[in-house]
Amino acid sequence: MASEELRVIIEFLRGESRESELTIGQRRMRLDGGPRLMPPVEGATTESLTVAGMRAAWFARAGAPARPAVLYLHGGAYQLGSIASHGRLAAGLAMAAGARVLLPEYRLAPEHPHPAAVEDAVAAWRWLLDQGGDPGRLAVAGDSAGGGLAIATMVAARDAGLPLPAAAAVLSPWVDLEGLGESVQTRAELDPVLDASGVAREGAVYLGGLDPHTPLAAPIYADLHGRPPLLIHAGDHEILRDDAIRLAERARTDGVEITLEIWPEMIHVWHYFAGLVPESTRALDEVGRFLAERFDSARAA
């Protein structure tokens, strides 16, 4: 049964205005302002920098070495999200994984439709590689749209002949821009975060007129051969649950080592509330352990 802390969060989210009722500017401001209502991650440090022309930030435990490191790609339907909105989540992951976490602000739609986000994410990955060290001590992670972007980034990096990370972790990934998974309908009443009627609409904004089967935009259609071990988390009460299941099936077919976990009663990217909700803290800690184990394996190899 979901914790009382999570039930309070769900009731709060149900009282929020639906995304369709707000302008893009209002949506961005609301998402960016959310973490101000939550306590900071104790022990985490922040360093601002510029990465491949993008605003970015490092999050780490004080005194953490340069490696291992994680490239984290934030969610927000490819239209929202920033260091302000996702810095707390990135800091929590840094503490859980014992790694430095790099969070870049990639270009957003509708001003910059696909492939701008993928181009920026690959540029950030190239930048991270250029800092030196073993790629086996690097990982890629992301939530929601950022989870789909993490998959697309690895596909694009592979096709460009770039070294790949030791592992990847995606939280409630959005990989089908048409919303064809059954859970978009069967979980519509349970999901307090996402609007089932808006999935295809939001996808079309990002696509900017492109085919919704474009693999680097909707990586459910991508060739995933050669991808590193992948952890997929999704909540059973979110409309994107089947995106996670279908992604895992596709990855297994392509020979990828997959760990898929569907958490009972959890909502879209419940990890966001780590430190406030016990299920969120456990889930983010598990993601951290998964990445740390892959870093250790790479170092021992």
Number of C-alpha atoms within 10 A of each C-alpha: 7 12 11 11 13 20 13 11 15 17 11 11 14 12 9 11 10 14 15 12 9 12 10 15 10 12 20 17 15 17 16 18 13 12 18 11 7 13 10 15 19 11 11 21 18 16 10 14 14 12 21 17 13 17 15 19 21 24 27 28 22 12 8 17 12 13 18 24 28 30 24 31 30 29 25 18 20 27 23 23 26 22 20 15 23 23 25 22 23 30 27 30 30 29 24 22 26 21 27 28 30 29 29 26 23 25 23 19 20 17 11 17 21 21 17 16 26 24 16 20 28 22 19 27 26 16 13 19 17 9 9 10 13 15 19 22 23 27 26 28 29 25 29 24 28 28 28 33 32 29 30 27 27 26 23 19 20 16 9 10 8 16 15 22 26 23 25 29 26 29 29 31 30 30 30 27 27 16 23 14 17 14 18 22 16 14 18 19 14 17 24 22 19 19 16 20 13 14 20 16 14 19 23 18 20 26 23 16 10 14 12 19 16 16 17 24 29 23 25 26 16 21 16 22 15 15 21 21 19 23 21 23 28 30 23 21 22 29 31 32 25 26 25 28 19 15 25 22 16 19 22 15 13 15 15 18 17 17 14 17 17 17 16 12 15 22 25 24 21 24 28 22 21 21 19 15 20 16 20 20 18 15 20 26 19 17 22 20 16 20 31 20 14 21 25 14 13 17 12 7 6
